[in-house]
Amino acid sequence: MTLSKADYEKHDATGLAGLVRSGAISARELAQTAIERIEALNPLVNAVILKAYDQALDELEKRTDRPAFLGVPYLVKDLHAPVRGLPLTNGSRMFVDPPAPFDSTLVARLRAAGFVLLGRTNSPEFGLSASTEPHRYGATRNPWNRERIAGGSSGGAGAAVASGMLPATHATDSGGSIRIPASANGLVGLKPTRGLNPYGPHRGDAAHGISHEHAVTRSVRDTAAILDITAGPDIGAPYFVRPPEGGFVAAIARPPKRLRVGYWAKTLTDGPVDAECVTAVEKTAKLLEGLGHIVEERRPDFDWNAVVSSQFNVLMTSLGPMVAMMERQRGRPLEKGELEPQTAAVVERGKAASLEFYLGNLMRMQMEVRRMAAFFEDFDILLSPTMTTPPPPLGCLPTDDGDVETFLARLFALAPFAAPFNASGQPAISLPLHWSADGLPVGVHFAGRYGEDATLLSLAAQIEQAQPWFARRPDLGGV
């Protein structure tokens, strides 16, 4: 027996776990339901690029324990996160590596909690784009309109959840890569505080704490429940943030205190913002006022260009030595065509960068983050759009010409709001609170104080209760 489409889609991951615990369905039957949905839906959106069904079902069959999320389906993004028995290509033709011999700490915690790891989701090469269109695997399409982007770099994850393959899945974020796909696909996407989720054992501090991992989900309670599973330092962790007493699921059961919310619906560089995105923020500001919070229009006082340019110089400079190390490990240099032109240009830029350039950008980023933090002396939350427009057409971020500056200008014109909070390490979440006149999702972005993920999630749960979105689904022709 497997669940019907209607029965499957009416539950989030927490709800599906409850069905298994109650005996309404077995863990294997639940996993097989997810496999059927992936097989039916993936041809429409190209979200899943590696399937590991037999391996996952065999492992499930051998389990003798009964963890909380036994049988609940999960996918892991094809970036950063090793999964025992699966290759990791980072969306690139460069990699022909054998299956990994170990799980990352985060993946191991998900596996221990009972999640069934059914495969990998699509990612742009090395996660460098806000649209998931790698040459190796092809474009991931947005389930709400298959001619539009699904966002990046966790676009495969976003499309998998939005299409109905599964209710939640793994995602990563170095400049908005959880929150941009959440906005584009009508989902919840939290980037946790730096150090709340583990990086290891294969990575040290993940680009000076710029990179993060978590999930995209349909519900706030799934975002909280998965964070309860994965949060906490691993051996040798360079950062540590203490989870709240009792955990995140307990935190969202309590309404937040009366919060001071500053909102800003414009970019900090006077770039254009689509009227739908402005409307989304203004409607949310009124909703928050109605919920009893203090809401005020306020422009954050920091140099956006300084933060983001220095942050991406650090990220791009780090990529050059990383690729050089991979070349040494495999015993041969890169060949022409192994990297997309845009990635190749970034790699060469990184290899040519001086130590002075790298450290100078790191210092500039860290100093500007101090100015960012001053905003949160007066406000608990900064509210803004997640993107400057509803999801644009595929092909809007081409990677074929190798012009790094033009590419970055296009990327930041599309998604300028998320990246600064990777530099600062603060928690930030995108919530699906608006749809455009032509039916495209528009996310709203909330950033909180460092370490106050529980406050952010408590507010998100309050908003979800006041303006539910779970039942809203894209039309995929009855598939």
N, C-alpha and C positions, 0 to 999 in steps of 0.2 A: 504494500500500500504506500502511496505517496500522497502528499497534500494537493488539493486542487489549487489552481492559480489564485483564486479568490481567498481561500483559507490561508495560503502561504503569505500573500501580500498584506493581509490585515494585521500581521504580527511584526513587531520589531524583533531584534535578536534576543532581547530579554524575554519577550513573549514566546518565541519559538523554544527557548530553553525551558520555559515552564511547561510547554506541551510534552517535552521529553520526560521531564521529572514526573509529570502526572500520569505517564503511561499512555497518553492519547496517541502518540506516535513514537516509534523507536528512533534512536539516534541514527541508525543506518538509513531508515526511511526518510528522515529529514535531510540527510546529506544527499540522498538520491533525488529528492525533490529539487534541491538546489542544482544538481547536475543537469536535470531535465530543463530547468529554466535557463541555465547558462547555454546549453546546446540550442535552445529555441531562440534566444535573444542575441547571442553574440554575433551571428551573421549580420544583424541589423546595425550594430554599433562598434564592433571590433574593440571590445574592452579587454578581453582575456587573450593573452598571447602565449600562454603555456598552461596546459591542463595536466593535472596529476591525480586523476580520479582514482585509478587503481591503487596507487600508493597510499592515498588518503583513506580509502575504504579498508584496505588491508590493516593499516595502523589502528583504525577505529575498531575493527573486529577483534584485535588483540588486547584492547584496553579492558582492564578489570576494575578500574576505579570509576567513580560517578561524579566527576567535577561539575560545577554549576552550569557550564555552557557545552556540555557533552553533545556532540553531533551538530552544533550550530555551524553553518558554512562560513568560510572566510577565504579571502584571497590576499596575497601579499604583492605589493607593488614591485615592479622590476627595477628597483633602485635602492641601493644602500643595504638592504636587509637580507642577509644570507638565510636560506631555509634548507635544512638538512635534506639532501636528496634531490634538490632542484638547482638548475643553473641560475646564475645571475648575470644578465647581459647589460644592464644599465641602458637599454634601448639602443645599443650600438653594435655595428657589424664587427667591431674590434674584438669582441669577446666570443670565444668558442670554448669557454672553460667547462670542465666536467662539473657534475653536481657538487654542491657544497657539502663538506663533511660535518657541518655543525649548524645550529641555529644561532642567530643573534639572541641576545638576552631577552629582548622584547618579544621576538617570535617564540622563544622557548616558554615564556610566561603565557602567551596566548595558547600554545599547544597544551600546556599543563592545565589550563582552565577548561579544556575540552573542545576548543574550536577545531574544526576540520579544515585543513589547509588544502584547498582544491586546485590551486594554481597561482599564476602571476598575472597582474594587470599591466596594461600598456603604459609606457612613460616616454616622453621625448628623450633624445639622446643626452645622457648625463643630467637629465632634469633641467636643461637650460632654457626651456621655452614655457610660455603660458598657454600654449596649445599643444596637444598630444598628437603629433604627426611625424613620428620617426620614420626615416627611410627604411629601416630594417623591418618594421612590422606594419607600416601604413597608418593612416589616420584613424583615431577614435572619433566617433560621431556622437553628437549630443542627442539623447533620446527625445528631447522636446522639439527638436528640429534637426534632422540629420544632415543638413547642409551647414550647420553651425558648429563652432568649436565646443568641446567638452571641458575646456580649460586645461591647465597644466601646472605643475608637471604630473599631478595625480589625476589626469583626465580619464585614464582607464578605470581607476577606482570610482570616480564620480559617475561615469556612464554605467558601470556595472550595478551600482546601487540604484541610481535613478531609473534604470530600465526595469528593475524588478528581479535581477538575478539573485540578489541577497540583500539583507537590510542594512548591513554595515561592512566595512572592510578597511584594510590597512592603507595608510597614505603617509607621505612625507612632505616637508615644507622648509625650504631655504629662502624663500622670498614671497610666500603667498601660495605655495603649491598644494596646500590643503584647502585654504579658504577660497581661492579662485575657482577651482572645480566645484566646491560646495555652492558658490554663487551661481555658476553657469548651469548646474544641474538641479537646483532647488533642494539642497541638502544642508545638514548641519556639519560644520567643519571647524574643529577646535585645534589651534596650535597651542600646546601647553607651554607653561613656563619652562625656560631653559633648565635642563637638569631634572625635571620631574620624571620624564621617561628616560630609560637607559639608552646609551649609545653603543655599548660594547657587545662582545669583547674585541671586535675587529676594528673599531674606530676609537680614537682618543676623545677629543673634545668636539669633533664634528664641525670643522671650520670655525674654531673659536666660539662655539656655541651658537652659530648662526642657523645651523640645520636642526630640524626637529622631526619627530615621528609621532603619529597617532592614528586617526581614523576619519573617514567620512561616514555619516550615519543618517538615518531617517528621523531619529528621535534624540532628544537631549538625554533621556535616561540611558540609552545605549552608549552615548559619548561618555557619560559619567561611569557606567558600569565597566566599560573597557578600560578606562583610566584607573579604576580601582584595581584591575588585574595587573596592569603593566607598570604603574607608577612605583618609584623607589629606585635608589641608586644601585648599580651593580659594582662589582669589584674594580677598584681603581678609578671610580667616577670622579671627574674633575669638578663637578658641580653637585650640589645637593639642595633639594627643596622638600620640605616635610609635607606630606599629604595632610589634609584636615583630619582632626579627631573623628573617628567613625567612618571616614571615607567620603567619596564624592556622591554616591547614590543617597546616602543619608543627608548630605548637604543640600541636594536639590529638593528634598522633601520639605525643607524649611524655606519660607519666603525670604527674600533678601531684606536687609534693613532699608530704610529710605536712602537712596543713593543720589549723589550729585553727578549728573550726566552732562558733559559738554558735547555738542554736536557740531559738525562741520561738513557741509555737503558739497564743498568745492575742493579742488586739488590745492596743494600748497605752492604750485607753480603757475597758477591761473590757467591751467589747461582746461579744455572743454569737458563737461560732465553731462551725459544724456539726461533729458528731463525725467525719464522714468526712474533713474537712479536718485535724482534729487527728490522726487516724489516719495520714493521708498523711505528715505531718511526722514523727511518731514512728517510722514504718516507715523513712523516709528517714534519720533520725538513726542507726538501727541499721545500715542498709546502709552508711552512711559509716564507722561504727566498724569494720564488717567489712572495709572497704577499707583500714583502717589509719590513718584520720584521728582526731584528738582532738576529741571531741564533748562539748559541755557545754550544759546548759540555762542561758540567760542572757538577762535582760531588758535591751534597749537603754535607756540612760538619756538620753532627750531628750523634749521636749514635743511629742508628735505633733500636738496641736491647733494649736500655734503654727506648726509647719512647714507643715502642710497648709492651714490657713486663710489664712496669708500667701501661700503659693504660689498658691492659687486666686484670691485677691484680685488678685494681679499678673496672672494670666492673664485674668480676667474684666474687669479694668480696661483691659487692652490691647485687648480686643475692641471696646469702644466707639469709640475713635479709628480703629481699622481699618475698621469699617463706615462711619464718617463719611467717611473718605477714599474708600471705594468709592462712596458716594453722590455725592461731588463729581466723581469720574471719570466716572460715567455721566450726570451732569447733572440728576438728579432725586432727591428724598428717598424714603425707604422708604414703601411703601404698606401699608395694613393687610392682613395675611394673607401678606405676603412672607416674614416670619420666623415660626417657631413661637413660641407664647406664652412658653415658657421662654427661648428665645434672645433674644426681644425684651426680656424683663425683664433679662437679663444685659447686653445692649447698653445699655439705658437706665441701668443701674447704672454701667456703665463710663463713659458720657458725663458722668454727674453727679459722678464721683469727683474729688476734689481732687488736686493734685500732692503735697501733704503725705501724703494717704492712700496714694497709689501708692508713693512712695519710702519711707514708713514701713514698709509691708508688705514691700517688697523688702529693706530693712535687717534687719527681724526674721527673715525667711526665711534670710538669709545668716548671721546670728549663730547661729541654731538649728542650722544645718548644721554649724557648728563642734563643737557638742555631739554630733551624730550621728557625726562623724568619730572621736571619741574611742573609740567601740566598736571600731573597726578598728585601734586600737593594740594591742589584746589578741587580736583574732580576725581571721582571713583572710576568713571567710565568715559572713554572717548567713542562717540558714535559717528560713523561715516558710511558712505557706500563701500562695498567690497571692490567693485569694478566701476569704471567710468561709463559703461554701456552694458546693455544686455549682451549675451554671447554673440560675437560677430561671426561672419562666414569663415569657413575653413579656408586656409591659405593666407590669412591675414598676417601671419608671422613666418614668412618664408625663411628657410635656413640654407638656401642654395647659393648665396652670393658672397658670404664671408665678410660682409661689412658690419663689424661688431657694433659700432656706434649707432648706425641706423637701426639695427635690430633692437638694441636696448631702448632707443627712443620710442619705437613702436610698442615694445613690451610695457614700458612704464606709462605710456599714454593710456594703455588699456587697464593697467592694474597698479596704480601708484600708492594705494592706501595700506597694503598689507606688509610690504617689505620692511619698513622701519622697525616693526616689532620683532623681526628676526634679529636685527642688530641689537635691540635692547633686551631681548630675551623675555619680554612680557607676554602674558597669555592674551590670545585674541581669537575671536570666533566669528564665523559668518553664519547667519540665520536666514532661512528662505521666507521673507516677509512681504514680497511683492512679486507680481507677474505683470509683464508689459501688456499693452493692448493686443499684441499679436501672440500672446501666450508663452513668452519666454521668461524664465526665472530671473529675478533680480535679488541678489543677496545684500544684506545689511551687516556691516562690520562693527564689532564691539571689541575694544581693547581695555584691559584692566591693569591694575598694579601688579608689579612683579610678585609672584608667589600667591596671588589671590585668585587662583583658578576656581576655587569653590564659590566665591562671590559671583564670578562671571557665569558659571554654570547655574547657580541659583537664580540669577536674573533671567538667563535663557529659558529655564523651566517655567518661570512665571510668565514670560512672554508667550511661550508655546501654549500654555493653558489659556491665555487670553485670546490668542490668534492661532489656532491649530493649523498645521499644514500637512499632517501625516497622510491624509486620504487623497491629497492632490497628486495625480499621476499623469505622466505623458501618455498620449494616444499612440500606441504602436500597432494599430490595426488588429487588435484582438489576439496578438501573439502571446 
